[in-house]
Amino acid sequence: MAKKNRIKTENLARLLVYIVGYRPYEFGIVPDPNGFIPYKELIQAVNEEDGWKHVRQGSINEILLSKDSCLFQEEDRCIRTIERHWELDLATNCNFLPKILYMGIRRKGHSFVIENGLRKISDTLYTLSKDRVMAERIGKRRDQKPVILEIRAELASSEGLRFYMFGDLFLTEEIPMRYITGPPVPKDVKKSKEEKAARKQEASPDFEPGTFILDLERNIDRSKKSKGRKKRGWKEEARKGRRDKY
């Protein structure tokens, strides 16, 4: 490896050790309980830093083939450092929270969240920040123009909702709608949703589930089937059309 590339790889290795092994929360990252971070999420965070926009999967692969490979462990498209200097405590409830926390969500989920809140999903924790800029940074990893929500965290905590602290980030399993405020759903999105619901309603037959409609005019006597050549299907018609055309 050329000296210039070797220095670049070593510098990236040091940056990854800092992010993954020391302060993942500083970059808006929450590892899994075993310390692993998905490559995709890690690369997104690295690309957000000045001077590191060029980093790709191949850049990390070079580290794993270098002398610094002993610092890392990879598994199922994820990576962690052998030594970790942070703790993710999901057993201790954080009782002292800021009045407002922020979270960035995808635009296509905006309407649903405003109506239903952030529901509990198995093995999923929602990541919030007291810093609106950080919330937007995390949100942009899923949507270039995320919708920023305000969460009344202090009130939610006082009424029994559990939060866990990870560095400067806050984690929770669910956030009921009454604690969420955000920009109104755009009129065109709301109209489109209403039209879709109306079309679905019109397309649905007007009967109760578990029943069926009896067609009295239908001939159900299979012994009286009409005789003659079977009607052409769409494939036969298509073939005939091609023969006629060419």
C-alpha positions as CSV (number, residue, x, y, z in Angstrom):
1,M,0.0,0.0,0.0
2,A,1.3,3.4,-1.0
3,K,2.4,5.7,1.9
4,K,-0.3,8.2,1.2
5,N,-3.1,5.6,1.2
6,R,-1.6,4.0,4.3
7,I,-1.8,7.3,6.2
8,K,-5.4,7.8,5.0
9,T,-6.4,4.3,6.2
10,E,-4.7,4.8,9.6
11,N,-6.5,8.1,10.1
12,L,-9.8,6.6,9.2
13,A,-9.1,3.7,11.6
14,R,-8.5,6.2,14.4
15,L,-11.8,8.0,13.6
16,L,-13.7,4.8,13.6
17,V,-12.3,3.8,17.0
18,Y,-13.4,7.1,18.4
19,I,-16.9,6.9,16.9
20,V,-17.6,3.2,17.6
21,G,-15.5,2.6,20.7
22,Y,-15.7,5.9,22.6
23,R,-18.5,8.3,21.6
24,P,-21.1,6.9,19.2
25,Y,-23.8,9.2,20.7
26,E,-21.8,12.2,19.7
27,F,-22.5,11.2,16.1
28,G,-26.1,10.3,16.6
29,I,-25.5,6.6,16.7
30,V,-26.9,4.0,19.1
31,P,-25.2,0.6,18.9
32,D,-27.0,-2.6,19.6
33,P,-26.6,-4.1,23.1
34,N,-23.5,-6.0,21.9
35,G,-21.8,-2.9,20.6
36,F,-22.4,-3.5,16.9
37,I,-23.2,-0.7,14.4
38,P,-24.5,-1.4,10.9
39,Y,-22.0,-0.4,8.2
40,K,-24.6,1.7,6.4
41,E,-25.3,3.9,9.5
42,L,-21.7,4.2,10.4
43,I,-20.7,5.3,6.8
44,Q,-23.5,7.8,6.8
45,A,-22.3,9.4,10.0
46,V,-18.7,9.5,8.8
47,N,-19.7,11.1,5.5
48,E,-21.3,13.9,7.5
49,E,-17.9,14.9,8.9
50,D,-15.8,17.4,6.9
51,G,-13.1,15.7,5.0
52,W,-14.6,12.3,5.2
53,K,-17.3,12.4,2.5
54,H,-15.3,10.0,0.3
55,V,-15.5,7.1,2.8
56,R,-17.3,4.0,1.4
57,Q,-17.5,0.3,2.4
58,G,-14.2,-0.3,0.5
59,S,-12.4,2.2,2.8
60,I,-13.4,0.2,5.9
61,N,-12.5,-3.1,4.1
62,E,-9.0,-1.7,3.7
63,I,-8.8,-1.2,7.5
64,L,-9.9,-4.8,8.1
65,L,-7.0,-5.9,5.9
66,S,-4.5,-3.7,7.6
67,K,-2.6,-3.9,10.9
68,D,-5.5,-2.1,12.6
69,S,-7.9,-5.0,11.9
70,C,-7.2,-6.3,15.5
71,L,-9.1,-3.3,16.8
72,F,-12.4,-4.3,15.2
73,Q,-14.8,-7.2,14.8
74,E,-17.4,-7.5,12.1
75,E,-20.5,-9.6,11.9
76,D,-23.6,-9.6,9.6
77,R,-22.8,-6.3,7.9
78,C,-22.1,-4.7,11.3
79,I,-18.9,-3.6,13.1
80,R,-17.8,-3.0,16.6
81,T,-14.5,-2.2,18.4
82,I,-12.9,-4.9,20.6
83,E,-12.7,-2.3,23.4
84,R,-15.6,-0.1,24.2
85,H,-15.6,2.9,26.6
86,W,-19.3,3.6,26.8
87,E,-22.3,2.0,28.5
88,L,-25.8,1.6,27.2
89,D,-28.0,1.1,30.2
90,L,-31.5,0.1,29.2
91,A,-32.5,-0.9,32.7
92,T,-32.3,2.5,34.5
93,N,-35.1,5.0,33.8
94,C,-33.9,8.6,33.3
95,N,-36.2,10.8,35.4
96,F,-34.8,14.2,34.7
97,L,-35.4,15.3,31.2
98,P,-35.5,18.5,29.2
99,K,-39.0,19.9,28.7
100,I,-38.7,19.4,24.9
101,L,-36.8,16.7,22.9
102,Y,-36.6,16.6,19.2
103,M,-36.9,13.8,16.7
104,G,-36.7,13.7,12.9
105,I,-39.0,11.4,10.9
106,R,-39.6,10.6,7.3
107,R,-42.1,12.7,5.4
108,K,-44.2,9.7,4.3
109,G,-44.7,8.8,8.0
110,H,-45.7,12.4,9.0
111,S,-49.5,11.9,8.8
112,F,-49.5,8.6,10.6
113,V,-47.4,9.8,13.5
114,I,-49.4,13.0,14.0
115,E,-52.6,10.9,14.2
116,N,-51.3,7.8,16.0
117,G,-48.0,8.7,17.8
118,L,-44.9,6.6,17.7
119,R,-46.1,3.1,18.6
120,K,-44.1,0.4,20.4
121,I,-42.4,-2.0,18.0
122,S,-40.5,-5.1,19.2
123,D,-36.8,-4.4,19.8
124,T,-37.0,-0.8,18.5
125,L,-36.0,2.3,20.4
126,Y,-36.8,5.8,19.2
127,T,-33.8,8.2,19.3
128,L,-34.4,11.7,20.5
129,S,-32.1,14.7,21.1
130,K,-32.2,17.9,23.1
131,D,-30.5,19.5,20.1
132,R,-32.7,20.2,17.1
133,V,-29.7,20.1,14.8
134,M,-28.7,16.6,15.9
135,A,-32.3,15.4,15.5
136,E,-32.3,16.7,11.9
137,R,-28.9,15.1,11.3
138,I,-30.2,11.7,12.4
139,G,-33.4,12.2,10.5
140,K,-31.6,13.0,7.2
141,R,-30.2,9.5,7.2
142,R,-33.7,8.3,6.3
143,D,-35.1,11.3,4.5
144,Q,-33.3,14.3,2.9
145,K,-36.0,16.6,4.3
146,P,-37.1,15.0,7.5
147,V,-40.1,16.4,9.6
148,I,-38.9,17.6,13.0
149,L,-41.2,16.7,15.9
150,E,-41.2,18.2,19.3
151,I,-41.7,15.7,22.2
152,R,-42.9,17.0,25.6
153,A,-40.5,14.7,27.3
154,E,-40.7,16.1,30.8
155,L,-44.4,15.8,30.9
156,A,-44.3,12.3,29.4
157,S,-41.8,11.2,32.0
158,S,-43.8,12.6,34.8
159,E,-46.8,10.6,33.6
160,G,-44.9,7.3,33.5
161,L,-43.3,7.1,30.1
162,R,-39.8,5.5,30.4
163,F,-36.7,7.2,28.9
164,Y,-33.1,6.0,28.8
165,M,-30.1,8.2,28.5
166,F,-27.2,7.4,26.2
167,G,-24.6,10.2,26.3
168,D,-26.5,13.3,24.8
169,L,-29.2,11.1,23.3
170,F,-32.5,9.9,24.9
171,L,-34.2,6.6,24.0
172,T,-37.7,5.4,24.4
173,E,-39.9,2.5,23.3
174,E,-43.0,4.6,22.4
175,I,-44.4,8.1,22.4
176,P,-48.2,8.6,22.5
177,M,-49.7,11.2,20.3
178,R,-50.6,13.6,23.1
179,Y,-46.9,14.3,23.8
180,I,-46.0,15.1,20.2
181,T,-46.3,18.4,18.4
182,G,-45.1,19.2,14.9
183,P,-45.8,21.0,11.7
184,P,-49.3,20.4,10.2
185,V,-49.6,17.7,7.5
186,P,-49.4,19.4,4.1
187,K,-52.8,19.8,2.5
188,D,-51.9,17.9,-0.7
189,V,-50.7,14.9,1.4
190,K,-53.9,15.0,3.6
191,K,-56.1,15.3,0.5
192,S,-54.3,12.4,-1.2
193,K,-54.8,10.3,1.8
194,E,-58.5,11.1,2.0
195,E,-59.0,10.4,-1.7
196,K,-57.2,7.0,-1.3
197,A,-59.4,6.1,1.6
198,A,-62.5,7.1,-0.4
199,R,-61.5,5.0,-3.4
200,K,-60.8,2.1,-1.1
201,Q,-64.3,2.5,0.5
202,E,-65.9,2.6,-3.0
203,A,-64.1,-0.5,-4.1
204,S,-65.1,-2.5,-1.1
205,P,-68.3,-4.6,-1.5
206,D,-71.1,-3.6,0.9
207,F,-71.3,-6.7,3.0
208,E,-70.1,-8.0,6.3
209,P,-66.8,-10.0,6.5
210,G,-67.5,-13.8,6.4
211,T,-70.5,-13.5,4.1
212,F,-70.8,-13.8,0.3
213,I,-73.2,-12.5,-2.3
214,L,-75.4,-15.0,-4.0
215,D,-76.0,-14.4,-7.7
216,L,-79.4,-15.9,-8.5
217,E,-79.0,-15.5,-12.2
218,R,-75.8,-17.5,-12.3
219,N,-76.1,-20.9,-13.8
220,I,-74.6,-23.3,-11.3
221,D,-75.5,-26.5,-13.0
222,R,-72.1,-27.7,-14.2
223,S,-73.7,-30.4,-16.4
224,K,-75.1,-27.6,-18.6
225,K,-71.8,-26.0,-19.6
226,S,-71.8,-24.5,-23.0
227,K,-70.0,-26.6,-25.6
228,G,-67.7,-25.5,-28.3
229,R,-64.2,-24.1,-28.7
230,K,-62.7,-22.5,-25.6
231,K,-62.6,-18.7,-25.7
232,R,-59.2,-17.3,-26.5
233,G,-57.2,-16.0,-23.5
234,W,-55.1,-12.8,-23.5
235,K,-51.9,-14.8,-24.5
236,E,-53.6,-16.2,-27.6
237,E,-55.0,-12.8,-28.6
238,A,-51.5,-11.3,-28.2
239,R,-49.9,-13.9,-30.4
240,K,-52.6,-13.4,-33.0
241,G,-52.0,-9.7,-32.9
242,R,-48.2,-10.1,-33.4
243,R,-48.9,-12.4,-36.4
244,D,-51.3,-9.9,-37.9
245,K,-48.9,-7.1,-37.4
246,Y,-45.6,-8.7,-38.6
